[in-house]
């Protein structure tokens, strides 16, 4: 079992920056792939960025070059550095922990409660 708690959301002007954090409790954080998703009002939840247990990263096209995902296994924490924020980045941002075996069997999948990001002047 993994519990995830996001923090760092808030109100920022267009062009500004925020850093989201997701603290995980429970064991074996390092073996999980960690991701950030977002959901804007009236829209489906979408993938923003993911980092594997090996440190490989992948980003949605709409954040490439602006957002950076990273993890600190010693602190059981994953981060999302968001730069050059746009009004369309406004959403609730959710942290996700996923453990899927190489054979494709999902062992665990957990979500945080979300943190609100508002980009507005």
ABEGO torsion letter per residue (X at the ends): XBBBBBBGBEBBBBGBBBBBBBBBBEBGAAABBBBBBBBBBGBBBBBABBBBAAGBBBBBAAABGABBBBBBAAAGBBBBBBBGBBAAABBBBBBBBBBBBAAGBBABBBBBAEBBBBBBX
